Amino acid sequence: MQVDSSTCDGVDNGTPRDASIVKQLGQKHRKRKWDKTARPDSLVVDVAYRALADRLGAVLYYLPLAALRADEDSEYVHQLRVGTRRVNAAFKVFADVLPQRRTRRMSKILKRVRRAAGAARDLDVLAERFTNLRDGGLLAAELPVARISLLRQDAQQWIIEANRRLRPGKLRRSVRKLLTRIRKRRKSHDRRLDDMAPRALRSAAQVFFEAGRGDLCVAENLHEMRIAGKQLRYAMELLAGAFDASFRKELYPLFAEVQERLGAINDLAVAEQRLQEWKDTPSAKGAAGSAGKHAAGQWQAVLDVVARDKAAHMDAFRVWWTSERARLLEQHFDQVLFAAPASRDEATESISLKS
């Protein structure tokens, strides 16, 4: 489908024309976290267009690979889930400039894909963890490895079904229609990125920092903080063009480190929860008598290792995430967002949050 490149930003602000983006959808995808053509004076609608073209292109590329070749590389499923999450984040960040009806329709389509990829990816992460435990000498970890193998086969069918439903070309046509509608909205949406980004990011940051002030001895509170941090990171990736290079090189990595630590805790919490569920099933308990007790003991041995590991990670995070660290990070964030351009580098240099 041809799209008139004259409606793109490019001539006015120096960014390259992107009329060919729609034609390239679903072709070999390069991982791009940042829109390096975005500038503070870019129109929000243009940034939204490029962000969604890139992220939806990733979904188009990875969906058939995740459905038909997941056994070759688990990264296909991982990137499919990441792609759908990033699309969803872009829908939220750029909601004011997107066509509501087509956005809702696309969101509904991708929800099924995201759930299928999410279930499969969670099992892949669990399989890697328990395989490492088994290979490291905890032979009882073979029990969850065997269970996961069966569950993973079932989960793969949901991805295959999602791919089948969206063929031939159904998803691609829907993506093209959405992107074309977004481009047409340029004439009626003239808000600049530097007008929108600081306040949009501050709103997301408030949710994150508020979650970080909760009782972090409770795993559920850490989970809420992780979700808020993930949403903030996705928004930062989408709106980075409104700021100078220090935003990507200095500020973003600080939040990435928080997310990495919280992600490790979440993975262990999920592993603990699934182990508890599997341990209590009749098939896991096995036969009555001594055989049943032996099976229960093996499951409990794995559960104990995971629970200790989770507790250690939670303790380490609470030691690291002090009120002073949180205060400095929030201060740093506000300085970069709202400082005059000439003083942003100074703000970055004056505050160090590295561990």
C-alpha positions as CSV (number, residue, x, y, z in Angstrom):
1,M,0.0,0.0,0.0
2,Q,1.4,3.4,-1.0
3,V,1.4,6.2,1.5
4,D,2.0,9.8,0.5
5,S,5.3,10.8,1.9
6,S,4.5,14.5,1.7
7,T,2.5,14.1,4.9
8,C,5.5,12.9,6.8
9,D,7.8,15.0,8.8
10,G,11.2,15.0,7.2
11,V,11.5,18.2,5.1
12,D,10.7,20.5,8.0
13,N,12.8,19.0,10.8
14,G,15.5,17.0,9.0
15,T,14.2,13.5,9.8
16,P,14.2,11.0,6.9
17,R,11.1,10.4,4.9
18,D,9.4,7.2,6.0
19,A,6.9,6.4,3.2
20,S,8.5,3.0,2.7
21,I,7.9,1.9,6.3
22,V,4.5,0.3,5.5
23,K,6.0,-1.6,2.5
24,Q,8.7,-3.1,4.8
25,L,6.4,-4.3,7.5
26,G,7.2,-7.9,8.6
27,Q,10.5,-8.0,6.8
28,K,13.7,-8.9,8.7
29,H,13.5,-6.9,11.8
30,R,16.3,-5.0,13.5
31,K,15.9,-4.5,17.2
32,R,15.4,-0.7,17.7
33,K,14.7,0.6,21.1
34,W,15.0,4.3,20.2
35,D,13.7,6.5,17.4
36,K,16.9,8.3,16.5
37,T,15.1,10.5,14.0
38,A,12.9,12.1,16.7
39,R,13.7,15.6,17.9
40,P,12.2,17.9,20.5
41,D,10.3,19.8,17.7
42,S,9.0,16.6,16.1
43,L,5.2,16.2,16.0
44,V,3.9,13.7,18.5
45,V,1.8,12.0,15.7
46,D,4.9,11.5,13.6
47,V,6.8,9.9,16.5
48,A,3.8,7.7,17.2
49,Y,3.6,6.6,13.6
50,R,7.3,5.5,13.5
51,A,7.1,3.9,16.9
52,L,4.1,1.8,16.0
53,A,5.4,0.9,12.6
54,D,8.6,-0.4,14.2
55,R,6.9,-2.3,17.0
56,L,4.1,-3.7,14.9
57,G,6.7,-4.7,12.4
58,A,8.4,-6.7,15.1
59,V,5.2,-8.5,15.9
60,L,4.6,-9.3,12.2
61,Y,8.2,-10.6,11.9
62,Y,8.3,-12.7,15.1
63,L,4.8,-14.2,15.1
64,P,5.4,-16.8,12.4
65,L,8.8,-17.6,13.7
66,A,7.5,-18.1,17.3
67,A,4.7,-20.3,15.9
68,L,6.6,-22.5,13.5
69,R,10.3,-22.4,14.6
70,A,10.2,-21.9,18.4
71,D,12.2,-25.1,18.8
72,E,15.1,-23.5,16.9
73,D,15.5,-20.4,19.2
74,S,13.5,-19.5,22.3
75,E,14.3,-15.8,21.5
76,Y,11.5,-15.8,18.9
77,V,8.9,-16.2,21.5
78,H,10.6,-13.7,23.8
79,Q,10.8,-11.0,21.1
80,L,7.2,-11.6,20.2
81,R,6.0,-11.0,23.7
82,V,8.3,-7.9,24.0
83,G,6.9,-6.6,20.7
84,T,3.3,-6.9,21.8
85,R,4.1,-5.2,25.1
86,R,5.8,-2.3,23.4
87,V,2.9,-1.9,21.1
88,N,0.5,-1.8,24.0
89,A,2.7,0.8,25.7
90,A,2.7,3.0,22.6
91,F,-1.0,2.8,22.4
92,K,-1.2,4.2,26.0
93,V,1.5,6.9,25.5
94,F,0.1,8.2,22.2
95,A,-3.6,7.6,22.8
96,D,-4.5,11.3,22.2
97,V,-3.3,11.1,18.6
98,L,-4.4,7.6,17.6
99,P,-7.6,6.6,15.8
100,Q,-9.6,5.1,18.7
101,R,-11.6,2.5,16.8
102,R,-8.7,1.0,14.8
103,T,-6.5,1.1,17.9
104,R,-9.0,-0.8,20.0
105,R,-9.4,-3.4,17.2
106,M,-5.6,-3.8,17.0
107,S,-5.3,-4.0,20.8
108,K,-7.9,-6.8,20.9
109,I,-6.0,-8.7,18.2
110,L,-2.7,-8.4,19.9
111,K,-4.0,-9.3,23.3
112,R,-4.5,-12.9,22.2
113,V,-1.0,-13.0,20.8
114,R,0.5,-11.4,23.9
115,R,-1.2,-13.9,26.2
116,A,-0.1,-16.9,24.1
117,A,3.5,-15.6,23.9
118,G,3.5,-14.7,27.6
119,A,2.5,-18.2,28.7
120,A,5.1,-19.9,26.5
121,R,7.8,-17.4,27.5
122,D,7.2,-17.9,31.2
123,L,7.6,-21.6,30.8
124,D,10.8,-21.1,28.8
125,V,12.3,-19.1,31.7
126,L,11.2,-21.7,34.2
127,A,12.7,-24.5,32.1
128,E,16.1,-22.7,31.9
129,R,16.1,-22.1,35.7
130,F,15.3,-25.7,36.7
131,T,17.6,-27.2,34.0
132,N,20.4,-25.2,35.5
133,L,19.5,-26.4,39.0
134,R,19.5,-30.0,37.8
135,D,22.7,-29.7,35.9
136,G,24.2,-28.0,38.9
137,G,23.6,-31.1,41.1
138,L,20.0,-30.7,42.3
139,L,18.7,-33.9,40.7
140,A,15.2,-33.3,42.0
141,A,14.9,-30.4,39.6
142,E,14.2,-33.0,36.9
143,L,10.7,-33.2,38.2
144,P,9.7,-29.6,37.2
145,V,11.7,-29.9,34.0
146,A,9.7,-32.8,32.9
147,R,6.4,-31.1,33.9
148,I,7.4,-27.9,32.0
149,S,8.2,-29.9,28.9
150,L,4.6,-31.1,28.7
151,L,3.1,-27.8,29.5
152,R,5.3,-26.0,27.0
153,Q,3.9,-28.2,24.2
154,D,0.4,-27.2,25.1
155,A,1.4,-23.5,25.3
156,Q,3.0,-23.6,21.8
157,Q,-0.4,-24.6,20.4
158,W,-1.8,-21.3,21.4
159,I,0.9,-19.4,19.5
160,I,0.3,-21.6,16.5
161,E,-3.4,-21.0,16.7
162,A,-2.9,-17.2,17.0
163,N,-0.7,-17.3,13.9
164,R,-3.2,-19.4,12.0
165,R,-6.1,-17.0,12.8
166,L,-4.2,-14.0,11.5
167,R,-3.3,-15.6,8.2
168,P,-3.2,-15.0,5.3
169,G,-2.1,-11.4,5.8
170,K,-5.0,-10.5,8.2
171,L,-2.7,-8.9,10.7
172,R,-0.6,-7.2,8.1
173,R,-3.7,-5.6,6.5
174,S,-4.9,-4.4,9.9
175,V,-1.5,-2.9,10.7
176,R,-1.4,-1.0,7.4
177,K,-4.8,0.4,7.9
178,L,-4.0,1.6,11.4
179,L,-0.7,3.2,10.2
180,T,-2.4,4.9,7.3
181,R,-5.1,6.4,9.6
182,I,-2.4,7.7,12.0
183,R,-0.6,9.5,9.1
184,K,-3.8,11.1,8.0
185,R,-4.2,12.6,11.5
186,R,-1.1,14.7,11.1
187,K,-3.1,17.6,9.7
188,S,-5.2,17.9,12.8
189,H,-2.6,17.1,15.5
190,D,0.3,19.6,15.7
191,R,1.5,19.1,19.3
192,R,5.3,18.9,19.6
193,L,7.1,16.1,21.4
194,D,8.9,18.5,23.8
195,D,5.5,19.8,24.9
196,M,4.1,16.4,25.7
197,A,7.0,14.3,26.9
198,P,8.1,15.8,30.2
199,R,4.6,15.8,31.8
200,A,3.7,12.4,30.4
201,L,6.9,10.9,31.8
202,R,6.5,12.6,35.1
203,S,3.0,11.1,35.5
204,A,4.4,7.6,34.9
205,A,7.3,8.3,37.2
206,Q,5.0,9.3,40.0
207,V,3.3,5.8,39.9
208,F,6.8,4.2,40.0
209,F,8.2,6.2,42.9
210,E,5.0,5.8,44.9
211,A,5.2,2.1,44.5
212,G,8.8,2.2,45.6
213,R,7.7,3.8,48.9
214,G,5.6,0.8,49.8
215,D,6.4,-2.0,52.1
216,L,9.0,-3.9,50.0
217,C,9.1,-6.8,52.4
218,V,5.9,-7.9,50.6
219,A,6.5,-9.6,47.3
220,E,3.2,-8.2,45.8
221,N,4.5,-4.6,46.4
222,L,7.7,-5.4,44.6
223,H,5.6,-6.8,41.8
224,E,3.6,-3.5,41.6
225,M,6.9,-1.6,41.6
226,R,8.2,-3.7,38.8
227,I,5.1,-3.2,36.6
228,A,5.2,0.5,37.2
229,G,8.9,0.6,36.3
230,K,8.3,-1.4,33.1
231,Q,5.6,1.0,32.0
232,L,8.0,4.0,32.7
233,R,10.8,2.4,30.8
234,Y,8.6,1.8,27.8
235,A,7.5,5.4,27.9
236,M,11.1,6.6,28.2
237,E,12.0,4.6,25.1
238,L,9.1,6.2,23.1
239,L,9.7,9.8,24.2
240,A,13.5,10.0,24.4
241,G,13.6,12.2,21.3
242,A,12.4,15.1,23.4
243,F,15.6,15.2,25.4
244,D,19.4,15.2,24.8
245,A,21.7,12.2,24.7
246,S,22.1,12.1,28.5
247,F,18.5,10.9,28.8
248,R,19.3,7.7,27.0
249,K,22.9,7.3,28.1
250,E,22.7,8.4,31.8
251,L,19.1,8.4,33.0
252,Y,17.6,5.4,31.3
253,P,20.3,2.9,32.5
254,L,19.5,3.8,36.1
255,F,15.9,2.6,35.7
256,A,17.0,-0.4,33.7
257,E,19.1,-1.5,36.6
258,V,16.1,-1.2,39.0
259,Q,14.0,-3.2,36.5
260,E,16.6,-5.9,36.2
261,R,16.8,-6.5,39.9
262,L,13.0,-6.5,40.3
263,G,12.7,-8.9,37.3
264,A,15.0,-11.4,39.0
265,I,12.8,-11.3,42.0
266,N,9.7,-11.7,40.0
267,D,11.1,-14.7,38.1
268,L,11.8,-16.4,41.4
269,A,8.4,-15.6,42.8
270,V,6.8,-17.1,39.7
271,A,8.9,-20.2,40.0
272,E,8.0,-20.6,43.7
273,Q,4.3,-20.2,42.9
274,R,4.3,-22.8,40.1
275,L,6.4,-25.2,42.2
276,Q,3.8,-25.0,45.0
277,E,1.0,-25.6,42.6
278,W,2.7,-28.6,40.9
279,K,3.8,-30.1,44.3
280,D,0.2,-30.2,45.5
281,T,-1.2,-32.0,42.4
282,P,-2.1,-35.7,42.8
283,S,0.2,-36.6,39.9
284,A,3.2,-34.9,41.6
285,K,2.5,-36.7,44.9
286,G,2.8,-40.0,43.2
287,A,2.0,-43.3,44.8
288,A,1.0,-43.8,48.4
289,G,3.4,-44.8,51.1
290,S,7.2,-44.3,50.9
291,A,7.2,-43.6,47.2
292,G,4.8,-40.8,47.6
293,K,6.8,-39.4,50.5
294,H,9.9,-39.5,48.4
295,A,8.3,-37.6,45.5
296,A,6.9,-35.0,47.9
297,G,10.4,-34.6,49.4
298,Q,12.0,-34.0,46.0
299,W,9.5,-31.4,45.1
300,Q,10.0,-29.7,48.5
301,A,13.8,-29.7,48.0
302,V,13.5,-27.7,44.8
303,L,10.9,-25.4,46.4
304,D,13.2,-24.7,49.3
305,V,16.1,-23.8,47.1
306,V,13.9,-21.4,45.1
307,A,12.4,-19.8,48.2
308,R,15.8,-19.2,49.7
309,D,17.0,-17.6,46.5
310,K,14.0,-15.4,46.3
311,A,14.4,-14.3,49.9
312,A,18.0,-13.5,49.3
313,H,17.2,-11.4,46.2
314,M,14.5,-9.5,48.1
315,D,16.9,-8.8,51.0
316,A,19.5,-7.5,48.6
317,F,17.1,-5.3,46.8
318,R,15.9,-3.7,50.1
319,V,19.5,-3.0,51.1
320,W,20.2,-1.5,47.7
321,W,16.9,0.5,47.2
322,T,17.3,3.0,50.1
323,S,15.2,6.0,50.6
324,E,18.2,8.1,49.7
325,R,18.8,6.3,46.4
326,A,15.1,6.7,45.5
327,R,15.2,10.4,46.4
328,L,18.3,11.0,44.3
329,L,16.9,9.1,41.3
330,E,13.6,11.1,41.5
331,Q,15.6,14.3,41.7
332,H,17.8,13.3,38.8
333,F,14.7,12.4,36.8
334,D,13.1,15.8,37.3
335,Q,16.2,17.7,36.6
336,V,16.7,16.0,33.2
337,L,13.0,16.3,32.3
338,F,12.5,19.9,33.3
339,A,15.9,21.6,33.3
340,A,16.8,24.0,30.5
341,P,18.7,22.3,27.7
342,A,22.0,24.0,28.6
343,S,21.9,22.7,32.2
344,R,20.9,19.1,31.5
345,D,24.5,17.9,31.2
346,E,25.3,19.5,34.5
347,A,22.4,17.8,36.2
348,T,23.6,14.4,34.8
349,E,27.1,15.0,36.0
350,S,26.2,16.2,39.5
351,I,24.3,13.1,40.6
352,S,25.7,9.7,40.6
353,L,23.5,6.7,41.5
354,K,25.7,3.9,40.4
355,S,26.0,1.1,42.9
